[in-house]
Amino acid sequence: MAAKEENISTIHRYLDEAGDTTFFGKGKANIIGQDGVSKCFILGLVKFKEPLKDIRKKVLDLQHTVCRDPYFHEVPSIQKKIKKGGYYFQATDDVPEVRKLFYDYIKTINCSFEAVVGRKIMGIYTLKHNGRESEFYADLLSHLIKNKLNKGGKLILDIAGRGNSTKNHNLQAALQKAIARNSKKGKSATTKVVFNVQNHQTEPLLNVSDYFCWSIQRLFERGETRYYNFLKDQISLVVDLYDSANYRNSGNYYTVKKPLTKANMLK
């Protein structure tokens, strides 16, 4: 049974996001970077290298620990989720004590994480993405999965739902973009990709991806490196997709040996 779980873990990837895809406010005003609007949007995926059922059980156990702890009984973000169907870890909402609890657990997991960062650049958005948030999302997703199409078998992408961006037609459009980019390198897509749209309450493993994404967002948006540095040994790749200044010679690719720093904060 354990061997079967290991096999399953090699073909499932868990995708989440950080930031938002908002560019315009009222009257088509550019509101990028204003209060409540991010400067970038991040998509990331986790590859787990140990049995999924064990990780899922541990995340659920930690969720229950938070819910039962009297110390957290008056935390509004926790109580709100409990009343709406059940608490789950979400870095942007969680209080510092909860974040530390979950970050400490993530450090113990045998996993790796990859992310694509999309700077919100108005010219690229209006010309390349036709001013559509769903196309912006699909472009990032295509870059995230384009190097995962050549190993054969079935790849199940368990992906956090996000309105129109994760409707089947948009996910399929992202897949076709990924296949096209793959073919330009002379490779053929031999992997069958299946999208499985989920939510954080029904799929606890998305909580892990959320925390990874948030750690990278804090670095790009605020120059806070401590969350990223805490997890960086598990972050195999971050692509700053629209960083034209460093695009040549893959200068916009960051790895364990070439980590992100405070200098990557978006000004």
C-alpha positions as a Markdown table, in Angstrom:
| # | Residue | x | y | z |
|---|---|---|---|---|
| 1 | Met | 0.0 | 0.0 | 0.0 |
| 2 | Ala | 2.8 | 2.4 | 0.9 |
| 3 | Ala | 4.4 | 1.8 | -2.5 |
| 4 | Lys | 1.1 | 2.7 | -4.2 |
| 5 | Glu | 0.9 | 6.0 | -2.3 |
| 6 | Glu | 4.5 | 6.9 | -3.3 |
| 7 | Asn | 3.5 | 6.3 | -6.9 |
| 8 | Ile | 0.5 | 8.5 | -6.6 |
| 9 | Ser | 2.6 | 11.3 | -5.1 |
| 10 | Thr | 4.8 | 11.4 | -8.2 |
| 11 | Ile | 1.9 | 12.3 | -10.5 |
| 12 | His | -0.1 | 14.7 | -8.4 |
| 13 | Arg | 0.9 | 18.4 | -8.1 |
| 14 | Tyr | -0.8 | 20.9 | -5.8 |
| 15 | Leu | -1.2 | 24.4 | -7.2 |
| 16 | Asp | -2.1 | 27.6 | -5.4 |
| 17 | Glu | -1.6 | 31.4 | -5.8 |
| 18 | Ala | -0.7 | 34.6 | -4.0 |
| 19 | Gly | -1.6 | 38.2 | -4.8 |
| 20 | Asp | -4.4 | 39.1 | -7.2 |
| 21 | Thr | -5.0 | 39.6 | -10.9 |
| 22 | Thr | -6.5 | 43.1 | -10.6 |
| 23 | Phe | -5.1 | 45.8 | -12.8 |
| 24 | Phe | -7.9 | 48.4 | -13.2 |
| 25 | Gly | -10.2 | 50.3 | -10.8 |
| 26 | Lys | -13.2 | 52.5 | -11.6 |
| 27 | Gly | -13.0 | 54.3 | -14.9 |
| 28 | Lys | -10.2 | 51.9 | -16.1 |
| 29 | Ala | -7.8 | 53.6 | -13.7 |
| 30 | Asn | -4.5 | 51.8 | -13.1 |
| 31 | Ile | -4.6 | 50.7 | -9.4 |
| 32 | Ile | -1.6 | 48.3 | -9.4 |
| 33 | Gly | 0.2 | 48.5 | -6.0 |
| 34 | Gln | -2.5 | 50.6 | -4.3 |
| 35 | Asp | -4.0 | 49.5 | -1.0 |
| 36 | Gly | -5.3 | 46.0 | -1.3 |
| 37 | Val | -4.0 | 45.5 | -4.8 |
| 38 | Ser | -0.8 | 43.5 | -5.4 |
| 39 | Lys | 2.1 | 44.4 | -7.6 |
| 40 | Cys | 2.5 | 40.8 | -8.9 |
| 41 | Phe | 0.6 | 37.6 | -9.1 |
| 42 | Ile | 2.2 | 34.2 | -8.2 |
| 43 | Leu | 1.3 | 30.7 | -9.2 |
| 44 | Gly | 3.1 | 27.8 | -7.5 |
| 45 | Leu | 3.0 | 24.1 | -7.2 |
| 46 | Val | 4.2 | 21.5 | -4.7 |
| 47 | Lys | 5.5 | 18.1 | -5.4 |
| 48 | Phe | 5.2 | 15.8 | -2.4 |
| 49 | Lys | 7.8 | 13.0 | -2.1 |
| 50 | Glu | 6.2 | 11.0 | 0.7 |
| 51 | Pro | 2.7 | 9.4 | 1.0 |
| 52 | Leu | 0.0 | 11.9 | 0.5 |
| 53 | Lys | -2.4 | 10.4 | 3.0 |
| 54 | Asp | 0.2 | 10.9 | 5.8 |
| 55 | Ile | 0.7 | 14.6 | 5.0 |
| 56 | Arg | -3.0 | 15.2 | 4.6 |
| 57 | Lys | -3.7 | 13.6 | 8.0 |
| 58 | Lys | -1.0 | 15.7 | 9.6 |
| 59 | Val | -2.4 | 18.9 | 8.2 |
| 60 | Leu | -5.9 | 18.0 | 9.3 |
| 61 | Asp | -4.6 | 17.2 | 12.8 |
| 62 | Leu | -2.9 | 20.6 | 13.0 |
| 63 | Gln | -6.0 | 22.3 | 11.8 |
| 64 | His | -8.0 | 20.6 | 14.6 |
| 65 | Thr | -5.2 | 21.6 | 17.1 |
| 66 | Val | -5.7 | 25.2 | 16.2 |
| 67 | Cys | -9.5 | 25.0 | 16.5 |
| 68 | Arg | -9.3 | 23.3 | 19.9 |
| 69 | Asp | -6.7 | 25.6 | 21.4 |
| 70 | Pro | -8.4 | 28.2 | 23.7 |
| 71 | Tyr | -5.6 | 30.6 | 22.9 |
| 72 | Phe | -7.2 | 31.0 | 19.4 |
| 73 | His | -10.9 | 31.0 | 20.4 |
| 74 | Glu | -11.2 | 34.8 | 19.9 |
| 75 | Val | -9.2 | 35.1 | 16.7 |
| 76 | Pro | -11.8 | 36.4 | 14.1 |
| 77 | Ser | -10.2 | 34.9 | 11.0 |
| 78 | Ile | -10.2 | 31.5 | 12.6 |
| 79 | Gln | -13.7 | 31.7 | 14.0 |
| 80 | Lys | -15.0 | 33.0 | 10.7 |
| 81 | Lys | -13.7 | 30.0 | 8.8 |
| 82 | Ile | -15.0 | 27.6 | 11.4 |
| 83 | Lys | -18.5 | 29.0 | 11.0 |
| 84 | Lys | -18.3 | 28.9 | 7.2 |
| 85 | Gly | -17.5 | 25.2 | 7.0 |
| 86 | Gly | -14.2 | 24.6 | 8.6 |
| 87 | Tyr | -10.8 | 26.1 | 9.5 |
| 88 | Tyr | -7.9 | 25.7 | 7.1 |
| 89 | Phe | -4.4 | 27.3 | 7.0 |
| 90 | Gln | -4.1 | 30.4 | 4.9 |
| 91 | Ala | -1.0 | 32.5 | 5.4 |
| 92 | Thr | -2.6 | 35.8 | 4.5 |
| 93 | Asp | -5.2 | 35.4 | 7.2 |
| 94 | Asp | -3.4 | 33.4 | 9.9 |
| 95 | Val | -2.0 | 35.1 | 13.0 |
| 96 | Pro | 1.8 | 34.8 | 13.6 |
| 97 | Glu | 1.5 | 32.0 | 16.1 |
| 98 | Val | -0.4 | 29.8 | 13.7 |
| 99 | Arg | 1.9 | 30.7 | 10.8 |
| 100 | Lys | 4.9 | 29.6 | 12.9 |
| 101 | Leu | 3.1 | 26.3 | 13.8 |
| 102 | Phe | 2.5 | 25.5 | 10.1 |
| 103 | Tyr | 5.8 | 26.7 | 8.8 |
| 104 | Asp | 7.6 | 24.4 | 11.3 |
| 105 | Tyr | 5.5 | 21.5 | 10.0 |
| 106 | Ile | 6.2 | 22.3 | 6.3 |
| 107 | Lys | 9.9 | 22.2 | 7.1 |
| 108 | Thr | 9.6 | 18.5 | 8.0 |
| 109 | Ile | 7.9 | 17.5 | 4.7 |
| 110 | Asn | 9.9 | 15.9 | 2.0 |
| 111 | Cys | 8.7 | 18.1 | -0.9 |
| 112 | Ser | 9.8 | 20.7 | -3.5 |
| 113 | Phe | 8.1 | 23.8 | -4.7 |
| 114 | Glu | 8.2 | 25.8 | -8.0 |
| 115 | Ala | 6.6 | 29.2 | -8.7 |
| 116 | Val | 6.1 | 31.6 | -11.5 |
| 117 | Val | 5.9 | 35.3 | -10.6 |
| 118 | Gly | 4.0 | 37.6 | -13.0 |
| 119 | Arg | 4.8 | 41.3 | -12.5 |
| 120 | Lys | 1.7 | 43.3 | -13.2 |
| 121 | Ile | 2.9 | 45.4 | -16.2 |
| 122 | Met | 0.1 | 47.3 | -17.9 |
| 123 | Gly | 1.6 | 47.1 | -21.4 |
| 124 | Ile | 2.0 | 43.3 | -21.2 |
| 125 | Tyr | -1.5 | 42.9 | -19.8 |
| 126 | Thr | -3.3 | 45.0 | -22.4 |
| 127 | Leu | -1.3 | 43.8 | -25.4 |
| 128 | Lys | -0.4 | 40.2 | -24.6 |
| 129 | His | -3.3 | 39.3 | -22.4 |
| 130 | Asn | -6.0 | 41.5 | -24.1 |
| 131 | Gly | -6.8 | 43.1 | -20.8 |
| 132 | Arg | -8.3 | 39.9 | -19.4 |
| 133 | Glu | -7.4 | 38.5 | -16.0 |
| 134 | Ser | -8.1 | 35.0 | -17.2 |
| 135 | Glu | -5.5 | 35.2 | -20.0 |
| 136 | Phe | -3.0 | 36.7 | -17.6 |
| 137 | Tyr | -3.6 | 33.7 | -15.3 |
| 138 | Ala | -3.4 | 31.2 | -18.2 |
| 139 | Asp | -0.1 | 32.6 | -19.4 |
| 140 | Leu | 1.5 | 32.1 | -16.0 |
| 141 | Leu | 0.1 | 28.6 | -15.6 |
| 142 | Ser | 1.4 | 27.6 | -19.1 |
| 143 | His | 4.9 | 28.6 | -18.0 |
| 144 | Leu | 4.5 | 26.7 | -14.7 |
| 145 | Ile | 3.6 | 23.4 | -16.4 |
| 146 | Lys | 5.4 | 23.6 | -19.7 |
| 147 | Asn | 8.4 | 21.5 | -18.5 |
| 148 | Lys | 6.2 | 18.7 | -17.1 |
| 149 | Leu | 4.8 | 17.4 | -20.4 |
| 150 | Asn | 7.5 | 15.0 | -21.6 |
| 151 | Lys | 7.5 | 12.1 | -19.0 |
| 152 | Gly | 4.5 | 10.2 | -20.2 |
| 153 | Gly | 1.7 | 8.9 | -17.9 |
| 154 | Lys | -0.9 | 11.1 | -16.3 |
| 155 | Leu | -0.3 | 14.3 | -14.4 |
| 156 | Ile | -3.1 | 15.4 | -12.1 |
| 157 | Leu | -3.0 | 19.1 | -11.3 |
| 158 | Asp | -5.0 | 19.7 | -8.1 |
| 159 | Ile | -5.5 | 23.4 | -8.4 |
| 160 | Ala | -7.2 | 26.0 | -6.1 |
| 161 | Gly | -10.3 | 27.4 | -7.7 |
| 162 | Arg | -10.3 | 31.0 | -8.8 |
| 163 | Gly | -13.5 | 32.0 | -10.6 |
| 164 | Asn | -13.3 | 32.3 | -14.4 |
| 165 | Ser | -9.5 | 31.8 | -14.3 |
| 166 | Thr | -9.9 | 28.1 | -13.3 |
| 167 | Lys | -12.9 | 27.3 | -15.6 |
| 168 | Asn | -12.1 | 24.3 | -17.7 |
| 169 | His | -11.8 | 26.3 | -21.0 |
| 170 | Asn | -9.2 | 28.6 | -19.5 |
| 171 | Leu | -7.2 | 25.8 | -18.0 |
| 172 | Gln | -7.3 | 24.0 | -21.3 |
| 173 | Ala | -6.1 | 27.2 | -23.0 |
| 174 | Ala | -3.2 | 27.3 | -20.6 |
| 175 | Leu | -2.4 | 23.7 | -21.4 |
| 176 | Gln | -2.3 | 24.4 | -25.1 |
| 177 | Lys | 0.0 | 27.3 | -24.6 |
| 178 | Ala | 2.3 | 25.0 | -22.6 |
| 179 | Ile | 2.2 | 22.4 | -25.3 |
| 180 | Ala | 3.0 | 25.0 | -27.9 |
| 181 | Arg | 6.0 | 26.3 | -25.9 |
| 182 | Asn | 7.2 | 22.8 | -25.4 |
| 183 | Ser | 7.0 | 22.0 | -29.2 |
| 184 | Lys | 9.2 | 25.0 | -30.0 |
| 185 | Lys | 12.0 | 23.2 | -28.2 |
| 186 | Gly | 11.5 | 20.2 | -30.4 |
| 187 | Lys | 9.7 | 18.2 | -27.7 |
| 188 | Ser | 6.4 | 16.4 | -27.9 |
| 189 | Ala | 3.9 | 16.3 | -25.1 |
| 190 | Thr | 3.5 | 12.7 | -24.0 |
| 191 | Thr | 2.0 | 13.4 | -20.6 |
| 192 | Lys | -1.8 | 13.4 | -20.2 |
| 193 | Val | -2.7 | 16.4 | -18.0 |
| 194 | Val | -5.9 | 16.4 | -15.9 |
| 195 | Phe | -7.1 | 19.5 | -14.0 |
| 196 | Asn | -8.8 | 18.9 | -10.7 |
| 197 | Val | -10.2 | 22.1 | -9.3 |
| 198 | Gln | -10.3 | 22.0 | -5.5 |
| 199 | Asn | -10.7 | 24.2 | -2.5 |
| 200 | His | -8.7 | 24.5 | 0.8 |
| 201 | Gln | -11.4 | 23.0 | 2.9 |
| 202 | Thr | -11.7 | 19.8 | 1.0 |
| 203 | Glu | -8.0 | 19.4 | 0.0 |
| 204 | Pro | -5.7 | 20.2 | 2.9 |
| 205 | Leu | -2.6 | 19.8 | 0.8 |
| 206 | Leu | -3.4 | 23.1 | -0.9 |
| 207 | Asn | -2.7 | 24.7 | 2.4 |
| 208 | Val | 1.0 | 23.9 | 2.0 |
| 209 | Ser | 1.2 | 25.4 | -1.5 |
| 210 | Asp | -0.5 | 28.5 | -0.2 |
| 211 | Tyr | 2.2 | 29.1 | 2.5 |
| 212 | Phe | 5.0 | 28.6 | -0.1 |
| 213 | Cys | 3.3 | 31.1 | -2.4 |
| 214 | Trp | 2.8 | 33.6 | 0.4 |
| 215 | Ser | 6.4 | 33.5 | 1.4 |
| 216 | Ile | 7.5 | 34.5 | -2.1 |
| 217 | Gln | 4.8 | 37.2 | -2.3 |
| 218 | Arg | 6.1 | 38.8 | 0.9 |
| 219 | Leu | 9.6 | 39.0 | -0.6 |
| 220 | Phe | 8.5 | 40.5 | -3.9 |
| 221 | Glu | 5.9 | 42.9 | -2.4 |
| 222 | Arg | 7.6 | 44.0 | 0.8 |
| 223 | Gly | 11.2 | 42.8 | 0.7 |
| 224 | Glu | 10.5 | 40.5 | 3.7 |
| 225 | Thr | 12.9 | 37.6 | 3.2 |
| 226 | Arg | 12.5 | 35.6 | 6.4 |
| 227 | Tyr | 9.6 | 33.4 | 5.3 |
| 228 | Tyr | 11.3 | 32.6 | 2.0 |
| 229 | Asn | 14.7 | 32.0 | 3.7 |
| 230 | Phe | 13.0 | 29.6 | 6.1 |
| 231 | Leu | 11.7 | 27.4 | 3.3 |
| 232 | Lys | 14.3 | 28.1 | 0.5 |
| 233 | Asp | 15.9 | 24.7 | 0.7 |
| 234 | Gln | 12.6 | 23.3 | -0.5 |
| 235 | Ile | 12.0 | 25.9 | -3.2 |
| 236 | Ser | 13.6 | 24.5 | -6.3 |
| 237 | Leu | 12.7 | 27.2 | -8.8 |
| 238 | Val | 11.2 | 30.6 | -9.0 |
| 239 | Val | 10.8 | 32.3 | -12.4 |
| 240 | Asp | 10.3 | 36.1 | -12.4 |
| 241 | Leu | 8.5 | 35.8 | -15.7 |
| 242 | Tyr | 8.3 | 39.4 | -17.0 |
| 243 | Asp | 11.6 | 40.6 | -15.6 |
| 244 | Ser | 12.9 | 41.9 | -19.0 |
| 245 | Ala | 16.0 | 43.4 | -17.5 |
| 246 | Asn | 17.3 | 39.9 | -16.4 |
| 247 | Tyr | 15.6 | 37.7 | -19.0 |
| 248 | Arg | 18.7 | 37.2 | -21.1 |
| 249 | Asn | 20.7 | 34.1 | -20.2 |
| 250 | Ser | 17.9 | 33.0 | -17.7 |
| 251 | Gly | 18.9 | 35.7 | -15.2 |
| 252 | Asn | 15.2 | 35.7 | -14.1 |
| 253 | Tyr | 15.5 | 32.1 | -12.8 |
| 254 | Tyr | 16.1 | 31.5 | -9.1 |
| 255 | Thr | 17.1 | 28.2 | -7.5 |
| 256 | Val | 18.4 | 26.9 | -4.3 |
| 257 | Lys | 22.0 | 27.7 | -5.4 |
| 258 | Lys | 20.9 | 31.1 | -6.7 |
| 259 | Pro | 18.2 | 32.3 | -4.2 |
| 260 | Leu | 16.0 | 35.3 | -4.2 |
| 261 | Thr | 17.2 | 38.3 | -2.0 |
| 262 | Lys | 15.8 | 41.5 | -0.8 |
| 263 | Ala | 16.9 | 43.1 | -4.1 |
| 264 | Asn | 14.1 | 41.2 | -5.8 |
| 265 | Met | 11.5 | 43.4 | -4.1 |
| 266 | Leu | 9.4 | 45.2 | -6.7 |
| 267 | Lys | 9.7 | 48.9 | -6.5 |
